[in-house]
Amino acid sequence: MADGRERSVGGTDILYIPIAAPYVLQLVELLGEIDWSPEIMASDGLLASVLSLYPEQASHLEGMYATDLFTDTGEFVRQRRQTASV
């Protein structure tokens, strides 16, 4: 965990991949080669980029979690806006 992006939580390996779209599929392939199956998180924009560039390889993204860290919708944001306006 030298860079803080991989850690084990309750026996589950987690890998966050903030990398460029062309490298996502390479990483998935390498993980298979070393027989490591972590839970993988990536931004929804990154996954959308991979899907648009490599639609024929969409199955390689199966099971990945898409994060949306910069959303401006949702209950949390509504509550913060209501609190800020009071």
C-alpha positions as CSV (number, residue, x, y, z in Angstrom):
1,M,0.0,0.0,0.0
2,A,2.8,2.4,-0.8
3,D,0.6,4.9,-2.5
4,G,-2.5,4.5,-0.4
5,R,-4.7,3.2,-3.2
6,E,-4.9,-0.4,-2.2
7,R,-5.9,-1.7,1.2
8,S,-7.6,-4.8,2.7
9,V,-10.8,-4.2,4.5
10,G,-12.3,-7.2,6.3
11,G,-10.6,-9.6,4.0
12,T,-11.7,-7.7,0.8
13,D,-9.0,-6.2,-1.4
14,I,-9.9,-2.8,-2.8
15,L,-8.2,-1.1,-5.7
16,Y,-9.0,2.5,-6.8
17,I,-7.8,3.2,-10.3
18,P,-7.4,6.9,-11.2
19,I,-5.6,6.1,-14.5
20,A,-6.2,7.0,-18.1
21,A,-8.8,4.9,-20.1
22,P,-6.3,3.0,-22.3
23,Y,-4.7,1.5,-19.2
24,V,-7.8,0.2,-17.5
25,L,-8.1,-2.8,-19.7
26,Q,-4.4,-3.5,-19.4
27,L,-4.7,-3.4,-15.7
28,V,-7.6,-5.8,-15.7
29,E,-5.6,-8.2,-17.9
30,L,-2.6,-8.0,-15.6
31,L,-4.7,-8.6,-12.5
32,G,-6.0,-11.8,-14.1
33,E,-2.4,-12.9,-14.9
34,I,-1.4,-12.6,-11.3
35,D,-4.7,-14.1,-10.1
36,W,-5.7,-11.1,-8.0
37,S,-9.4,-10.2,-8.0
38,P,-9.8,-7.0,-5.9
39,E,-12.9,-5.0,-5.8
40,I,-12.2,-2.2,-8.3
41,M,-13.4,1.4,-8.1
42,A,-13.1,4.0,-10.8
43,S,-14.7,7.3,-11.6
44,D,-17.9,7.1,-13.7
45,G,-16.2,9.3,-16.3
46,L,-13.2,7.0,-16.6
47,L,-15.5,4.0,-17.1
48,A,-17.6,5.9,-19.6
49,S,-14.4,6.8,-21.5
50,V,-13.3,3.1,-21.6
51,L,-16.8,2.1,-22.8
52,S,-16.7,4.7,-25.6
53,L,-13.2,3.9,-26.7
54,Y,-13.4,0.1,-26.4
55,P,-17.1,-0.9,-26.5
56,E,-16.2,-4.5,-27.7
57,Q,-14.4,-5.0,-24.3
58,A,-17.2,-3.8,-22.1
59,S,-17.3,-7.2,-20.3
60,H,-13.9,-6.5,-18.8
61,L,-15.5,-3.7,-16.7
62,E,-18.1,-6.0,-15.2
63,G,-18.2,-5.8,-11.4
64,M,-16.3,-2.5,-11.2
65,Y,-17.8,0.2,-8.9
66,A,-18.3,3.6,-10.5
67,T,-17.8,6.5,-8.2
68,D,-19.3,10.0,-8.8
69,L,-17.3,12.2,-6.5
70,F,-18.3,15.5,-8.1
71,T,-22.1,15.1,-8.4
72,D,-24.3,18.0,-7.7
73,T,-27.4,16.0,-7.1
74,G,-28.5,13.5,-4.5
75,E,-29.8,13.8,-0.9
76,F,-26.5,14.9,0.6
77,V,-26.1,17.8,-1.7
78,R,-29.8,18.8,-1.2
79,Q,-29.3,18.8,2.5
80,R,-26.1,20.9,2.3
81,R,-27.8,23.4,0.1
82,Q,-30.8,23.7,2.4
83,T,-28.5,24.2,5.4
84,A,-26.4,26.8,3.6
85,S,-29.5,28.8,2.7
86,V,-30.7,29.0,6.3
